[in-house]
Structure formats: structure tokens, C-alpha cells
Amino acid sequence: MVVTADSLLGRRSPSRAAIYRHMLANPNRDWTVRDLIVRLADVGVSAESARATVYLLVDARIVVMVPGHWRLTVRLAQGADETLRRLLNSWPALDGEALA
């Protein structure tokens, strides 16, 4: 679960910041891409950015796939909350935004 600042997941974007914050606020929850799109549409997370971020998080083993679901369903891997928190805290806040 090593994600560096120069990896795609480590690069700051408003969509990734919103997704990471949402996952940290609900660390024991399962998510589908659709869940993230619906819950984060008001902060500008598009279907494309939610989908891409989820696949990158799966590849980095920050989230794990939850078996038994028709749609791709993921949850934070054990210890992944610390990885996401570290990434958020490494980014400069924009316009008074609290990242983590």
C-alpha cells in the first residue's frame, strides 16, 4: 500500500480529495462507483473521475473488492485509512479547505 506523491493517486485533484475524504469519513462502508457519483456529485466528482479513482485504488490495494456483488463493490483495506490520511495531509489546502 505504498503510494507516493508522484504516483497518480498521490497527485492532488479536487475529485480525488473529495473521494478520499468521503472514504475516511465512512471507513467501514462498502462503495460502488455509483454510490460515490451520487454522494459526491455536488462537489463535482464526475462518473469518469470516480471510476478511474476506484480502479486505481483497487490496483494500489488501498481498497479491496467485496465479493458477492454484481457491481464492483469496494471497501478500504486494513490500514488504508492511514495511507489516505497521509496523502490528504501532504497536499496543500485550497481556499481554506480542510483536507483530513
N, C-alpha and C positions, 0 to 999 in steps of 0.2 A: 504494500500500500504506500509506496513511495511516489509522491507527486511533487515535482519540482516547480519552481516559479516559472521556468521557461517551457514547461510542458503545456499543452493546450488547456488542460484542466486547471493549471496554475495561472493562466493569463486572466486578468481581470476583465469581466464583461458584466454589464448590468443583469443579463439573463442568468448567467452562472451564479452571480452573487445572490440573486433572488431565490434560485433553486437551492443553493447551499443553505441559506438562512432558513428556508422553509423546512428543509430536511432536519436541520439542527433543532428547530422549534418542535418537531414531531419525530423524535429519533426512533421510536418503536413502531412507527406506522409503515404500512406497505403502500407503494405508489405504482400507478401506471402512468404512462406519458400523458394520457387524457386527464388524469387527476391533476397533474402539475399544470397543464394548459388551463384547465378550468379555474383552479385555485389562484393561479398567478397571472391570468390574463390582464388584470387591472394594473399590473406593474410592467406590462409589455413583454412578457415571455411568450414567444411565438411557438407554434407547433414544431417548426423546424429546429429551433434552438433547444426546446425541451427534449425532443427526440435525440438530437445529437449529443446533448449533455448526458442523458441517461445511458446511451451506448458507450460513451467514453468512461462513465463511472463504472459500468459493468466491466469493461476491458481493464480498468485500473484496479478492479476488485474492491472498490470503495462501497459499492452496493452489490448485493447478491440477488440472483433470481429466485423468486419464491415459486416452488413447484406447485402444480395442480391448478394453474390458472390458464385460461385460454389466451388472454392478452399478457404481454410481457409485464410482469409484476416484480418489483424490486423492493428491497429494504436495505438499510445501512448495514454494512458488515460490522462485525465486532471491532471496536476501536476506531472505526472510520469517522466517528464524530470528532475525534481529536484532529484527524487529518483535515477535515473540512474547516474546523475552527482555526487551525494554524494557517490555512490558505487565506481565509477571510481576514484574519488579523495581519497578514503580510501585505494586504492591498491598502492603498491609501483610500480613505473615505472620500466620497464626492458629495459636495453640497451639504455637509453636516450629517450625512448618512451614518448610521451605526451599523457596522457590518456583522459583528458577532457579540 
